[in-house]
Amino acid sequence: MVAFVILRKGYQPSDELKEELREHVAKMLGKIARPDEIYFVPDLPKTRSGKIMRRLVKAKLTKATIGDTSTLMNPEALVYVEQTIEGSK
């Protein structure tokens, strides 16, 4: 399980913050829900109505074909996701 996190202004990505978020999820939802990896991104791909296009994020994560992106409002967010995933390897 992985999580993609958009930080509020004033917060900086760090290993300490990753661990704090992992522990918060474990406390609130249970240890089984603790993400294995957390990626900090400036934005996530969304439809014109503002819904996160999770299938595109999953496709980038698994290196699958992304398919139709005609409803994608912010294509640059897909680039952010890809760069973040590649940068963490």
ChimeraX attribute file (.defattr): number of C-alpha atoms within 10 A of each C-alpha:
attribute: neighborCount
match mode: 1-to-1
recipient: residues
	/A:1	9
	/A:2	13
	/A:3	15
	/A:4	18
	/A:5	16
	/A:6	14
	/A:7	13
	/A:8	8
	/A:9	6
	/A:10	5
	/A:11	9
	/A:12	9
	/A:13	13
	/A:14	10
	/A:15	9
	/A:16	9
	/A:17	13
	/A:18	18
	/A:19	14
	/A:20	12
	/A:21	17
	/A:22	19
	/A:23	16
	/A:24	14
	/A:25	16
	/A:26	15
	/A:27	12
	/A:28	10
	/A:29	11
	/A:30	11
	/A:31	13
	/A:32	9
	/A:33	14
	/A:34	20
	/A:35	18
	/A:36	9
	/A:37	13
	/A:38	20
	/A:39	16
	/A:40	18
	/A:41	19
	/A:42	13
	/A:43	18
	/A:44	23
	/A:45	25
	/A:46	19
	/A:47	16
	/A:48	12
	/A:49	9
	/A:50	11
	/A:51	12
	/A:52	15
	/A:53	17
	/A:54	12
	/A:55	13
	/A:56	22
	/A:57	19
	/A:58	15
	/A:59	14
	/A:60	19
	/A:61	14
	/A:62	10
	/A:63	10
	/A:64	11
	/A:65	10
	/A:66	13
	/A:67	9
	/A:68	8
	/A:69	12
	/A:70	9
	/A:71	13
	/A:72	20
	/A:73	16
	/A:74	15
	/A:75	15
	/A:76	13
	/A:77	18
	/A:78	20
	/A:79	15
	/A:80	17
	/A:81	24
	/A:82	17
	/A:83	13
	/A:84	16
	/A:85	17
	/A:86	11
	/A:87	9
	/A:88	9
	/A:89	5
